């Protein structure tokens, strides 16, 4: 959840001996009980180095109306280039007009921005409001934050067809299992090998039943997110291919 440079600076501060060639695992193993490092000290160090997203900028853009119509149009995010190529070929074959093709491209870019903005706002709001929440710093991380001692990858998720927020709240474990159904098991196993206690696989799902609220009043969504976070209990454990994953789910 951070760059090696950030770890090195912390070690220098605590007079812990290390080598610049050390892997993250070796750096972790260099810390011992006698170093007397408190979790609050690590938390404060990360929070001091963390930069929140530009919340006002995102909220202004969400409320501008310019993102209305955001849509994947059936494109697969992990194969976006090929998906777009298929649409171009649809245009060439006469299935759609050039105007339609360009509108699809616009809608996909709108959706890409919408996803980033919603995710960044939720992540920043949780980290800001919970002072014991440890953020990622200086490095692309598979975990978005450590919440109440557990690392999570935040997932802003669309409502499941046929499920309202009340149904989701009454069957959280079943909904999470549905969301994770079809996951790439081989990829999950590879990720598990690279993390301690499968931490990199943990999921924090956030579902907004009325997606229109993101365009009309995003701040109310963030306020409700924090209200629900305060009510969360212990993580729900889900097993995939024999691998235990800690999860949380909030639906509003």
N, C-alpha and C positions, 0 to 999 in steps of 0.2 A: 504493500500500500504506500510505498514511498521509494524515492531514489536512494542509491547507495550513498550519494553525497550527503544526503540528510542524515543517514545512519552514522556516517563518519563524523559529522559535526557533533552529533549527540554523544558519540563515544569519546571524542576529544574533550567535551565538556565534563564527562564523567571519569576521565582518565582511564578508559578501557583500551587495552592494547589490541590492535587489529592490523591486518594487511590489506592494502587496497585491492589486491587480487582475490580477497575472500568472497565466496558466494554468499547469498542471503542466508542460506542455512548455516554456513560456518560463522557468519556474523552473529546470528541468533545464539549459537552454541558458545560464543565467547562471553556471553552475559552469565554471571553466576549470582548466587544469593548474596555473597559478600559485597557485591557492587551496590547493594541497597537501593535498587531502582523501584520507585513506586509507580503503579499504573497511572495515578493522577499526574505524575511528572511527565510520563510519555504522552498522555492525553493533552496536557497543556502545550507540550512541545509541538505536537502535530497541529493543534488548533492555531497556534501562533504563526505557523508556516503556511496554513491553508488559505486559499482565496475563494470566497463565495462567488457564485455566478452573478451576473448583472440582472437581478430580479426585476427592477423597474423597467429595464429594456425589454425583457421577455413579456412581462405583463402588458406593456404598451402594445407590443406587436400582436399578442394574442387577441386583445380587445379591438384592434384596428379593423378587423373584418377582412383583411387581406389574405388570411389563411383559410377562410371558408372554402369548402370543397376539397380540403386535403384528403388524399386517398392514395393507396398503393396501386389501385387498378389491377389487382391480381399479380403485381410484381413480387418476386421473392427477394427480400432484402439482402440475403447473403449471395444472391446471384443477380444483382440489379443490372449489371451490364448486359447479360444474356437476355434478361426480361425485356429490357429496352430495345435490344436488337430485334426481338420477336415482334414488338409493336411496329418497328420500322418496316419490317417485312410485311406486316398486315397492311401498312399504308401502300407499299409498293404493289401489293397484289390487289389493291382496291377495296379491301375490307373496311378500312377507315380512311377519312380524308386527312390531308396534311394539317388542316386546322385542328381536327380531333387529336392527331398525334402530338401536336405542340401543346394542346391543353392537358393531355395526359402527363406530359413532361412537367408542366407547371404544377399540376396537382400533386405529383409525386414529390417535387421539391418542397411544396407547401407542407406535405405530410412529414418529410424528413425534418424540417425545421420545427414543426409542431411537436414531434417526438422528443427532440433534443431539449426544447424549451420546457416542456412538461416535466421531463426527467430532471433537468437541472434545477428547476424551481422546487420540486419535492425534495431532492437531495439537500440543497442548500437550506431549505426551511427546517428539515429534521436536524441537521447538524447545528444550525444556529440556535434552535429552541432548546435542544438538549445538551447541556454543557458537559456531560460525561460521554458524549458521542465522539468517537475518534474518526476524523476524516482521512481520505487518501491525500497524499501530498507528493507533488513532483514526479509522478510516474503514473502511467496508465495502469489501472488496477482492475482485477476481476471482482473485487469487492468495493462497493460504493461508500460504505461506512461500517463502523463497529457500533452497534446499538445494544446497550445493556450487556456488554461483554461478548456479543456474538457478531461476527462479520457477516454482512449481507450484500448480495447483488440486488439492487432495486429494480423492480420490473413494473412499469406502468402498463397495465393490461386492459384491453377492451372487455366489456361485459361478455360473459358466455351466453350464447343464444338460449333464450328460455329461462335464464336465471336473473331474478331481480336481486337487489342488495340484501333483502331480508332472507331470501333463500340461500344466498351465498354465506351470510353470517351464521345461518343454522347448520351449514354443512361445509365448513371451511376445509377440512381435510379432504373431503371428496372433490371439492372444486380445485384444490391445489393439485391433487393427483390427476385430474382432467387436464389442467394446464400443462403439466409435465409429461402427459402421455405423448408418445411419439418422439420423445427426446432422443438425441443421438447418444446411445449408450456407450459406444466406443469412445466418443469425445468426452463424455462424463468420466469414464474410467481414466483417461489420460490426464484430465484436469485434477482428478483426485490424487494422482501420483505426485503432482507438483505442489500440493498444499498440505498443511498440517490439519489433521482431524477433518478433512474434506471441507475446510472453511470456504474455499473458493467456490463451492457449489451451492451454498446457502442462498435462499431466495426470500425477498421481501416484496410481496405482491401488493399493488395498490390498484383498485378498480373503481372507476367513477361511472356510475350507472348512466347519468345524463352527460354525455360528452360535450353537449352544447355549452355547458357551464364553463368549460375552459375558455370559450370565446366571449362570454358575457360577464363572468365574475370569477376569474381565476383565484383571486385572493380568498374568496369564501371556501374554495376547495382546499387551499393550503391551511386555512384555519381549522377546517373540519378534519383534515389529515392529522394535525397535531392533537386535536381533541381525542381522536381515536387511538393515536399512539400512546397517549397517557393511560388508556384502558387495557393495553395489551398485556397478556400474561406470558407464560413461558412459551418458547418456540414449539411449533408442531413438528414432530419428526416424521419425515417421509422416506421410504426406502425405494430406491431404483437400482435394479441389478445388484442387490445386496449392499448398496452403498447408502449410508444414512445421511440425510440432508435435513438441516434445520430450516424451518420456514415460518414466515408470518404472513398474514393476509388482512388487509383492510378494504372494506367495500363501503362506499358512501353514495 
